[in-house]
Amino acid sequence: MSSKSFGTITGDLSKALGVLRKEIPDTMQGFSALHNGAMKAGVLSELDKELLALAIGVSSRCDGCIGFHVKALIRLGVTREQLMETLAVCVYMGGGPTLMYAAEAVRAYEEFTAAKAG
């Protein structure tokens, strides 16, 4: 079993992002505005947009992206089936390396859903 904890990853990154918010506030406010504009429900729902964001995070092999977007997906009520179909498309488009990060997304989902249940 991997020792990687997505709770630890997202917690540590949240602290570091807090430092960036203090030290480069204009940049972080701009990024926040970009996030809010892009992720706001429109023709695509917030859930659909989070699934897209997760797919890009998996394809980019970004642990932090996987952790934050899986947490958001759980908050939005993603089903395991929706998550798995999204990961299937990631694997189809990205091959073996993406498969490894799709597995990490499953680990993040299981870690965060277990924490939510417990």
N, CA, C and O atoms as a GROMACS GRO file, in nm:
protein
  472
    1MET      N    1   0.084  -0.118   0.000
    1MET     CA    2   0.000   0.000   0.000
    1MET      C    3   0.088   0.124   0.000
    1MET      O    4   0.191   0.129   0.068
    2SER      N    5   0.048   0.221  -0.075
    2SER     CA    6   0.123   0.346  -0.084
    2SER      C    7   0.108   0.426   0.045
    2SER      O    8   0.004   0.420   0.111
    3SER      N    9   0.210   0.498   0.081
    3SER     CA   10   0.204   0.580   0.202
    3SER      C   11   0.149   0.720   0.173
    3SER      O   12   0.137   0.802   0.263
    4LYS      N   13   0.116   0.746   0.048
    4LYS     CA   14   0.064   0.877   0.008
    4LYS      C   15  -0.075   0.895   0.067
    4LYS      O   16  -0.162   0.809   0.052
    5SER      N   17  -0.096   1.006   0.135
    5SER     CA   18  -0.227   1.040   0.189
    5SER      C   19  -0.277   1.166   0.120
    5SER      O   20  -0.211   1.270   0.125
    6PHE      N   21  -0.391   1.157   0.055
    6PHE     CA   22  -0.445   1.274  -0.012
    6PHE      C   23  -0.497   1.377   0.088
    6PHE      O   24  -0.503   1.496   0.057
    7GLY      N   25  -0.535   1.332   0.207
    7GLY     CA   26  -0.569   1.427   0.313
    7GLY      C   27  -0.449   1.511   0.353
    7GLY      O   28  -0.459   1.632   0.372
    8THR      N   29  -0.335   1.445   0.366
    8THR     CA   30  -0.211   1.516   0.399
    8THR      C   31  -0.168   1.607   0.285
    8THR      O   32  -0.130   1.722   0.307
    9ILE      N   33  -0.176   1.556   0.163
    9ILE     CA   34  -0.137   1.637   0.046
    9ILE      C   35  -0.221   1.764   0.038
    9ILE      O   36  -0.166   1.873   0.024
   10THR      N   37  -0.354   1.750   0.046
   10THR     CA   38  -0.438   1.869   0.033
   10THR      C   39  -0.424   1.961   0.154
   10THR      O   40  -0.432   2.083   0.140
   11GLY      N   41  -0.404   1.904   0.273
   11GLY     CA   42  -0.382   1.987   0.391
   11GLY      C   43  -0.254   2.067   0.382
   11GLY      O   44  -0.252   2.187   0.410
   12ASP      N   45  -0.145   2.001   0.343
   12ASP     CA   46  -0.016   2.070   0.328
   12ASP      C   47  -0.023   2.177   0.220
   12ASP      O   48   0.028   2.288   0.238
   13LEU      N   49  -0.086   2.144   0.108
   13LEU     CA   50  -0.097   2.243   0.000
   13LEU      C   51  -0.185   2.360   0.041
   13LEU      O   52  -0.158   2.474   0.002
   14SER      N   53  -0.289   2.335   0.118
   14SER     CA   54  -0.375   2.444   0.164
   14SER      C   55  -0.297   2.543   0.248
   14SER      O   56  -0.316   2.664   0.237
   15LYS      N   57  -0.209   2.492   0.332
   15LYS     CA   58  -0.124   2.580   0.414
   15LYS      C   59  -0.032   2.664   0.325
   15LYS      O   60  -0.017   2.784   0.345
   16ALA      N   61   0.030   2.599   0.228
   16ALA     CA   62   0.122   2.670   0.138
   16ALA      C   63   0.046   2.771   0.052
   16ALA      O   64   0.097   2.880   0.023
   17LEU      N   65  -0.075   2.736   0.010
   17LEU     CA   66  -0.156   2.831  -0.066
   17LEU      C   67  -0.193   2.952   0.019
   17LEU      O   68  -0.205   3.063  -0.032
   18GLY      N   69  -0.212   2.930   0.148
   18GLY     CA   70  -0.238   3.041   0.240
   18GLY      C   71  -0.122   3.139   0.243
   18GLY      O   72  -0.142   3.260   0.248
   19VAL      N   73   0.000   3.086   0.241
   19VAL     CA   74   0.119   3.172   0.235
   19VAL      C   75   0.118   3.253   0.106
   19VAL      O   76   0.145   3.373   0.106
   20LEU      N   77   0.088   3.186  -0.004
   20LEU     CA   78   0.082   3.258  -0.132
   20LEU      C   79  -0.026   3.365  -0.132
   20LEU      O   80  -0.006   3.473  -0.188
   21ARG      N   81  -0.140   3.337  -0.069
   21ARG     CA   82  -0.246   3.438  -0.062
   21ARG      C   83  -0.198   3.563   0.011
   21ARG      O   84  -0.236   3.674  -0.025
   22LYS      N   85  -0.113   3.545   0.111
   22LYS     CA   86  -0.058   3.660   0.186
   22LYS      C   87   0.051   3.731   0.108
   22LYS      O   88   0.057   3.855   0.109
   23GLU      N   89   0.137   3.655   0.041
   23GLU     CA   90   0.256   3.713  -0.021
   23GLU      C   91   0.236   3.760  -0.164
   23GLU      O   92   0.305   3.852  -0.210
   24ILE      N   93   0.143   3.699  -0.236
   24ILE     CA   94   0.112   3.744  -0.372
   24ILE      C   95  -0.041   3.753  -0.389
   24ILE      O   96  -0.101   3.680  -0.467
   25PRO      N   97  -0.101   3.845  -0.312
   25PRO     CA   98  -0.248   3.850  -0.307
   25PRO      C   99  -0.312   3.881  -0.442
   25PRO      O  100  -0.417   3.825  -0.474
   26ASP      N  101  -0.254   3.967  -0.522
   26ASP     CA  102  -0.315   4.000  -0.651
   26ASP      C  103  -0.321   3.878  -0.742
   26ASP      O  104  -0.423   3.853  -0.806
   27THR      N  105  -0.212   3.803  -0.747
   27THR     CA  106  -0.209   3.683  -0.829
   27THR      C  107  -0.312   3.582  -0.780
   27THR      O  108  -0.385   3.523  -0.860
   28MET      N  109  -0.318   3.562  -0.650
   28MET     CA  110  -0.410   3.463  -0.595
   28MET      C  111  -0.556   3.506  -0.612
   28MET      O  112  -0.643   3.423  -0.636
   29GLN      N  113  -0.583   3.638  -0.600
   29GLN     CA  114  -0.719   3.686  -0.623
   29GLN      C  115  -0.758   3.665  -0.770
   29GLN      O  116  -0.871   3.629  -0.800
   30GLY      N  117  -0.662   3.687  -0.859
   30GLY     CA  118  -0.688   3.664  -1.001
   30GLY      C  119  -0.715   3.517  -1.029
   30GLY      O  120  -0.806   3.484  -1.105
   31PHE      N  121  -0.636   3.429  -0.968
   31PHE     CA  122  -0.657   3.286  -0.987
   31PHE      C  123  -0.792   3.244  -0.930
   31PHE      O  124  -0.863   3.163  -0.990
   32SER      N  125  -0.828   3.299  -0.816
   32SER     CA  126  -0.957   3.267  -0.754
   32SER      C  127  -1.072   3.312  -0.844
   32SER      O  128  -1.171   3.241  -0.860
   33ALA      N  129  -1.059   3.430  -0.904
   33ALA     CA  130  -1.163   3.479  -0.995
   33ALA      C  131  -1.172   3.388  -1.118
   33ALA      O  132  -1.282   3.359  -1.166
   34LEU      N  133  -1.057   3.344  -1.169
   34LEU     CA  134  -1.055   3.252  -1.282
   34LEU      C  135  -1.125   3.121  -1.245
   34LEU      O  136  -1.208   3.071  -1.322
   35HIS      N  137  -1.092   3.068  -1.128
   35HIS     CA  138  -1.156   2.945  -1.080
   35HIS      C  139  -1.307   2.963  -1.070
   35HIS      O  140  -1.383   2.880  -1.121
   36ASN      N  141  -1.350   3.070  -1.004
   36ASN     CA  142  -1.493   3.091  -0.983
   36ASN      C  143  -1.568   3.107  -1.115
   36ASN      O  144  -1.678   3.055  -1.130
   37GLY      N  145  -1.509   3.177  -1.209
   37GLY     CA  146  -1.573   3.195  -1.339
   37GLY      C  147  -1.580   3.066  -1.417
   37GLY      O  148  -1.682   3.036  -1.479
   38ALA      N  149  -1.472   2.989  -1.416
   38ALA     CA  150  -1.468   2.865  -1.494
   38ALA      C  151  -1.555   2.755  -1.434
   38ALA      O  152  -1.614   2.677  -1.507
   39MET      N  153  -1.564   2.749  -1.302
   39MET     CA  154  -1.631   2.637  -1.238
   39MET      C  155  -1.778   2.663  -1.206
   39MET      O  156  -1.848   2.573  -1.160
   40LYS      N  157  -1.825   2.785  -1.230
   40LYS     CA  158  -1.965   2.818  -1.205
   40LYS      C  159  -2.053   2.738  -1.300
   40LYS      O  160  -2.023   2.724  -1.418
   41ALA      N  161  -2.163   2.686  -1.246
   41ALA     CA  162  -2.256   2.608  -1.329
   41ALA      C  163  -2.310   2.694  -1.441
   41ALA      O  164  -2.344   2.811  -1.422
   42GLY      N  165  -2.318   2.635  -1.557
   42GLY     CA  166  -2.374   2.699  -1.676
   42GLY      C  167  -2.441   2.589  -1.756
   42GLY      O  168  -2.524   2.516  -1.702
   43VAL      N  169  -2.406   2.577  -1.882
   43VAL     CA  170  -2.455   2.465  -1.962
   43VAL      C  171  -2.405   2.334  -1.902
   43VAL      O  172  -2.478   2.235  -1.898
   44LEU      N  173  -2.281   2.335  -1.854
   44LEU     CA  174  -2.227   2.221  -1.779
   44LEU      C  175  -2.250   2.246  -1.631
   44LEU      O  176  -2.235   2.359  -1.584
   45SER      N  177  -2.285   2.143  -1.558
   45SER     CA  178  -2.304   2.154  -1.414
   45SER      C  179  -2.169   2.167  -1.343
   45SER      O  180  -2.065   2.140  -1.402
   46GLU      N  181  -2.173   2.207  -1.217
   46GLU     CA  182  -2.049   2.209  -1.137
   46GLU      C  183  -1.987   2.070  -1.132
   46GLU      O  184  -1.865   2.056  -1.139
   47LEU      N  185  -2.070   1.968  -1.119
   47LEU     CA  186  -2.021   1.831  -1.113
   47LEU      C  187  -1.949   1.795  -1.243
   47LEU      O  188  -1.839   1.738  -1.241
   48ASP      N  189  -2.011   1.827  -1.357
   48ASP     CA  190  -1.946   1.799  -1.485
   48ASP      C  191  -1.811   1.869  -1.496
   48ASP      O  192  -1.713   1.811  -1.542
   49LYS      N  193  -1.806   1.993  -1.452
   49LYS     CA  194  -1.682   2.070  -1.460
   49LYS      C  195  -1.576   2.012  -1.367
   49LYS      O  196  -1.458   2.012  -1.402
   50GLU      N  197  -1.615   1.965  -1.251
   50GLU     CA  198  -1.519   1.902  -1.160
   50GLU      C  199  -1.468   1.770  -1.218
   50GLU      O  200  -1.351   1.737  -1.200
   51LEU      N  201  -1.553   1.696  -1.285
   51LEU     CA  202  -1.507   1.573  -1.351
   51LEU      C  203  -1.404   1.606  -1.459
   51LEU      O  204  -1.304   1.535  -1.473
   52LEU      N  205  -1.429   1.712  -1.534
   52LEU     CA  206  -1.331   1.756  -1.635
   52LEU      C  207  -1.200   1.797  -1.567
   52LEU      O  208  -1.092   1.761  -1.614
   53ALA      N  209  -1.210   1.872  -1.459
   53ALA     CA  210  -1.090   1.916  -1.389
   53ALA      C  211  -1.012   1.796  -1.334
   53ALA      O  212  -0.889   1.794  -1.340
   54LEU      N  213  -1.083   1.698  -1.281
   54LEU     CA  214  -1.016   1.578  -1.233
   54LEU      C  215  -0.945   1.508  -1.348
   54LEU      O  216  -0.831   1.464  -1.334
   55ALA      N  217  -1.012   1.497  -1.462
   55ALA     CA  218  -0.952   1.430  -1.578
   55ALA      C  219  -0.823   1.500  -1.619
   55ALA      O  220  -0.724   1.434  -1.652
   56ILE      N  221  -0.822   1.630  -1.617
   56ILE     CA  222  -0.701   1.704  -1.652
   56ILE      C  223  -0.594   1.684  -1.545
   56ILE      O  224  -0.476   1.669  -1.578
   57GLY      N  225  -0.634   1.682  -1.418
   57GLY     CA  226  -0.538   1.657  -1.310
   57GLY      C  227  -0.476   1.520  -1.320
   57GLY      O  228  -0.355   1.504  -1.299
   58VAL      N  229  -0.558   1.418  -1.351
   58VAL     CA  230  -0.506   1.282  -1.368
   58VAL      C  231  -0.410   1.279  -1.487
   58VAL      O  232  -0.301   1.224  -1.477
   59SER      N  233  -0.451   1.337  -1.597
   59SER     CA  234  -0.367   1.337  -1.718
   59SER      C  235  -0.238   1.415  -1.698
   59SER      O  236  -0.136   1.383  -1.759
   60SER      N  237  -0.242   1.516  -1.613
   60SER     CA  238  -0.123   1.597  -1.584
   60SER      C  239  -0.038   1.538  -1.473
   60SER      O  240   0.070   1.587  -1.443
   61ARG      N  241  -0.088   1.430  -1.412
   61ARG     CA  242  -0.018   1.361  -1.303
   61ARG      C  243   0.007   1.453  -1.184
   61ARG      O  244   0.118   1.459  -1.130
   62CYS      N  245  -0.099   1.524  -1.144
   62CYS     CA  246  -0.090   1.622  -1.035
   62CYS      C  247  -0.164   1.571  -0.912
   62CYS      O  248  -0.287   1.570  -0.909
   63ASP      N  249  -0.088   1.528  -0.810
   63ASP     CA  250  -0.150   1.476  -0.687
   63ASP      C  251  -0.241   1.578  -0.620
   63ASP      O  252  -0.350   1.544  -0.576
   64GLY      N  253  -0.197   1.702  -0.613
   64GLY     CA  254  -0.278   1.805  -0.550
   64GLY      C  255  -0.409   1.826  -0.623
   64GLY      O  256  -0.515   1.838  -0.560
   65CYS      N  257  -0.402   1.830  -0.755
   65CYS     CA  258  -0.524   1.846  -0.836
   65CYS      C  259  -0.619   1.730  -0.812
   65CYS      O  260  -0.739   1.750  -0.795
   66ILE      N  261  -0.566   1.609  -0.809
   66ILE     CA  262  -0.648   1.491  -0.785
   66ILE      C  263  -0.716   1.504  -0.648
   66ILE      O  264  -0.836   1.484  -0.637
   67GLY      N  265  -0.639   1.536  -0.547
   67GLY     CA  266  -0.696   1.547  -0.412
   67GLY      C  267  -0.805   1.652  -0.401
   67GLY      O  268  -0.914   1.624  -0.351
   68PHE      N  269  -0.776   1.773  -0.448
   68PHE     CA  270  -0.874   1.881  -0.436
   68PHE      C  271  -0.999   1.855  -0.519
   68PHE      O  272  -1.110   1.884  -0.474
   69HIS      N  273  -0.983   1.802  -0.640
   69HIS     CA  274  -1.100   1.781  -0.725
   69HIS      C  275  -1.182   1.660  -0.680
   69HIS      O  276  -1.304   1.662  -0.694
   70VAL      N  277  -1.118   1.557  -0.627
   70VAL     CA  278  -1.195   1.446  -0.572
   70VAL      C  279  -1.275   1.493  -0.450
   70VAL      O  280  -1.392   1.457  -0.435
   71LYS      N  281  -1.213   1.574  -0.364
   71LYS     CA  282  -1.288   1.628  -0.250
   71LYS      C  283  -1.409   1.708  -0.297
   71LYS      O  284  -1.518   1.695  -0.241
   72ALA      N  285  -1.389   1.792  -0.398
   72ALA     CA  286  -1.500   1.872  -0.450
   72ALA      C  287  -1.608   1.782  -0.511
   72ALA      O  288  -1.727   1.807  -0.493
   73LEU      N  289  -1.566   1.679  -0.581
   73LEU     CA  290  -1.663   1.586  -0.641
   73LEU      C  291  -1.746   1.516  -0.535
   73LEU      O  292  -1.867   1.500  -0.551
   74ILE      N  293  -1.683   1.475  -0.428
   74ILE     CA  294  -1.757   1.410  -0.319
   74ILE      C  295  -1.857   1.509  -0.259
   74ILE      O  296  -1.972   1.472  -0.231
   75ARG      N  297  -1.815   1.633  -0.239
   75ARG     CA  298  -1.905   1.737  -0.187
   75ARG      C  299  -2.025   1.757  -0.279
   75ARG      O  300  -2.136   1.783  -0.233
   76LEU      N  301  -2.002   1.744  -0.409
   76LEU     CA  302  -2.109   1.763  -0.508
   76LEU      C  303  -2.192   1.637  -0.531
   76LEU      O  304  -2.287   1.639  -0.610
   77GLY      N  305  -2.157   1.527  -0.464
   77GLY     CA  306  -2.237   1.405  -0.472
   77GLY      C  307  -2.204   1.313  -0.588
   77GLY      O  308  -2.290   1.239  -0.635
   78VAL      N  309  -2.080   1.316  -0.634
   78VAL     CA  310  -2.041   1.226  -0.744
   78VAL      C  311  -2.068   1.082  -0.704
   78VAL      O  312  -2.052   1.043  -0.589
   79THR      N  313  -2.110   1.004  -0.802
   79THR     CA  314  -2.124   0.861  -0.777
   79THR      C  315  -1.993   0.793  -0.815
   79THR      O  316  -1.913   0.846  -0.893
   80ARG      N  317  -1.973   0.677  -0.760
   80ARG     CA  318  -1.854   0.599  -0.795
   80ARG      C  319  -1.854   0.568  -0.944
   80ARG      O  320  -1.748   0.567  -1.008
   81GLU      N  321  -1.971   0.544  -1.001
   81GLU     CA  322  -1.983   0.514  -1.143
   81GLU      C  323  -1.941   0.633  -1.229
   81GLU      O  324  -1.872   0.616  -1.330
   82GLN      N  325  -1.983   0.754  -1.190
   82GLN     CA  326  -1.942   0.874  -1.264
   82GLN      C  327  -1.790   0.891  -1.260
   82GLN      O  328  -1.727   0.922  -1.361
   83LEU      N  329  -1.734   0.870  -1.143
   83LEU     CA  330  -1.589   0.880  -1.127
   83LEU      C  331  -1.519   0.778  -1.216
   83LEU      O  332  -1.424   0.811  -1.287
   84MET      N  333  -1.565   0.654  -1.211
   84MET     CA  334  -1.500   0.548  -1.287
   84MET      C  335  -1.510   0.570  -1.438
   84MET      O  336  -1.414   0.544  -1.510
   85GLU      N  337  -1.624   0.617  -1.487
   85GLU     CA  338  -1.636   0.645  -1.630
   85GLU      C  339  -1.541   0.756  -1.673
   85GLU      O  340  -1.482   0.750  -1.780
   86THR      N  341  -1.528   0.857  -1.589
   86THR     CA  342  -1.434   0.965  -1.619
   86THR      C  343  -1.292   0.912  -1.625
   86THR      O  344  -1.215   0.947  -1.715
   87LEU      N  345  -1.256   0.827  -1.529
   87LEU     CA  346  -1.121   0.770  -1.527
   87LEU      C  347  -1.098   0.678  -1.645
   87LEU      O  348  -0.985   0.668  -1.695
   88ALA      N  349  -1.202   0.609  -1.690
   88ALA     CA  350  -1.188   0.523  -1.808
   88ALA      C  351  -1.150   0.605  -1.931
   88ALA      O  352  -1.066   0.562  -2.010
   89VAL      N  353  -1.210   0.722  -1.946
   89VAL     CA  354  -1.175   0.809  -2.060
   89VAL      C  355  -1.032   0.859  -2.044
   89VAL      O  356  -0.959   0.869  -2.142
   90CYS      N  357  -0.992   0.891  -1.922
   90CYS     CA  358  -0.852   0.934  -1.897
   90CYS      C  359  -0.754   0.826  -1.942
   90CYS      O  360  -0.656   0.855  -2.010
   91VAL      N  361  -0.781   0.703  -1.903
   91VAL     CA  362  -0.692   0.592  -1.938
   91VAL      C  363  -0.690   0.572  -2.089
   91VAL      O  364  -0.584   0.552  -2.148
   92TYR      N  365  -0.806   0.577  -2.151
   92TYR     CA  366  -0.814   0.563  -2.296
   92TYR      C  367  -0.727   0.667  -2.366
   92TYR      O  368  -0.654   0.635  -2.460
   93MET      N  369  -0.735   0.790  -2.321
   93MET     CA  370  -0.663   0.900  -2.387
   93MET      C  371  -0.516   0.907  -2.347
   93MET      O  372  -0.434   0.956  -2.424
   94GLY      N  373  -0.481   0.860  -2.227
   94GLY     CA  374  -0.346   0.880  -2.177
   94GLY      C  375  -0.260   0.757  -2.161
   94GLY      O  376  -0.140   0.769  -2.135
   95GLY      N  377  -0.318   0.638  -2.174
   95GLY     CA  378  -0.239   0.516  -2.166
   95GLY      C  379  -0.191   0.482  -2.026
   95GLY      O  380  -0.251   0.522  -1.926
   96GLY      N  381  -0.082   0.405  -2.022
   96GLY     CA  382  -0.030   0.349  -1.897
   96GLY      C  383   0.002   0.449  -1.788
   96GLY      O  384  -0.042   0.428  -1.675
   97PRO      N  385   0.076   0.558  -1.816
   97PRO     CA  386   0.105   0.653  -1.710
   97PRO      C  387  -0.022   0.714  -1.650
   97PRO      O  388  -0.030   0.738  -1.529
   98THR      N  389  -0.121   0.740  -1.734
   98THR     CA  390  -0.246   0.794  -1.684
   98THR      C  391  -0.321   0.690  -1.601
   98THR      O  392  -0.390   0.725  -1.505
   99LEU      N  393  -0.308   0.564  -1.637
   99LEU     CA  394  -0.369   0.456  -1.559
   99LEU      C  395  -0.320   0.460  -1.414
   99LEU      O  396  -0.398   0.439  -1.322
  100MET      N  397  -0.192   0.486  -1.395
  100MET     CA  398  -0.137   0.491  -1.259
  100MET      C  399  -0.200   0.605  -1.178
  100MET      O  400  -0.227   0.589  -1.059
  101TYR      N  401  -0.223   0.719  -1.242
  101TYR     CA  402  -0.284   0.832  -1.172
  101TYR      C  403  -0.435   0.818  -1.161
  101TYR      O  404  -0.495   0.876  -1.070
  102ALA      N  405  -0.497   0.743  -1.250
  102ALA     CA  406  -0.638   0.709  -1.234
  102ALA      C  407  -0.654   0.625  -1.106
  102ALA      O  408  -0.748   0.643  -1.030
  103ALA      N  409  -0.560   0.532  -1.086
  103ALA     CA  410  -0.562   0.452  -0.963
  103ALA      C  411  -0.544   0.541  -0.840
  103ALA      O  412  -0.605   0.516  -0.736
  104GLU      N  413  -0.461   0.644  -0.851
  104GLU     CA  414  -0.444   0.738  -0.740
  104GLU      C  415  -0.575   0.812  -0.712
  104GLU      O  416  -0.608   0.839  -0.597
  105ALA      N  417  -0.648   0.846  -0.817
  105ALA     CA  418  -0.777   0.913  -0.798
  105ALA      C  419  -0.875   0.821  -0.725
  105ALA      O  420  -0.953   0.866  -0.642
  106VAL      N  421  -0.870   0.692  -0.756
  106VAL     CA  422  -0.954   0.596  -0.683
  106VAL      C  423  -0.913   0.592  -0.536
  106VAL      O  424  -0.998   0.589  -0.448
  107ARG      N  425  -0.782   0.592  -0.511
  107ARG     CA  426  -0.735   0.593  -0.371
  107ARG      C  427  -0.783   0.719  -0.299
  107ARG      O  428  -0.826   0.711  -0.184
  108ALA      N  429  -0.776   0.833  -0.365
  108ALA     CA  430  -0.822   0.958  -0.303
  108ALA      C  431  -0.971   0.950  -0.273
  108ALA      O  432  -1.015   0.990  -0.165
  109TYR      N  433  -1.049   0.898  -0.368
  109TYR     CA  434  -1.193   0.883  -0.348
  109TYR      C  435  -1.221   0.793  -0.228
  109TYR      O  436  -1.304   0.826  -0.143
  110GLU      N  437  -1.153   0.682  -0.222
  110GLU     CA  438  -1.175   0.589  -0.110
  110GLU      C  439  -1.131   0.649   0.023
  110GLU      O  440  -1.198   0.631   0.125
  111GLU      N  441  -1.019   0.722   0.023
  111GLU     CA  442  -0.972   0.785   0.145
  111GLU      C  443  -1.072   0.890   0.195
  111GLU      O  444  -1.108   0.892   0.312
  112PHE      N  445  -1.118   0.977   0.105
  112PHE     CA  446  -1.208   1.085   0.146
  112PHE      C  447  -1.349   1.036   0.177
  112PHE      O  448  -1.414   1.091   0.266
  113THR      N  449  -1.398   0.934   0.108
  113THR     CA  450  -1.531   0.882   0.141
  113THR      C  451  -1.528   0.807   0.274
  113THR      O  452  -1.625   0.810   0.349
  114ALA      N  453  -1.418   0.739   0.301
  114ALA     CA  454  -1.405   0.670   0.431
  114ALA      C  455  -1.400   0.772   0.544
  114ALA      O  456  -1.459   0.751   0.649
  115ALA      N  457  -1.328   0.882   0.523
  115ALA     CA  458  -1.319   0.986   0.625
  115ALA      C  459  -1.455   1.051   0.648
  115ALA      O  460  -1.490   1.083   0.761
  116LYS      N  461  -1.530   1.070   0.540
  116LYS     CA  462  -1.663   1.131   0.549
  116LYS      C  463  -1.759   1.040   0.624
  116LYS      O  464  -1.843   1.087   0.701
  117ALA      N  465  -1.748   0.908   0.601
  117ALA     CA  466  -1.836   0.811   0.666
  117ALA      C  467  -1.801   0.791   0.813
  117ALA      O  468  -1.886   0.758   0.895
  118GLY      N  469  -1.671   0.812   0.844
  118GLY     CA  470  -1.624   0.782   0.980
  118GLY      C  471  -1.632   0.893   1.072
  118GLY      O  472  -1.595   0.878   1.189
   0.00000   0.00000   0.00000
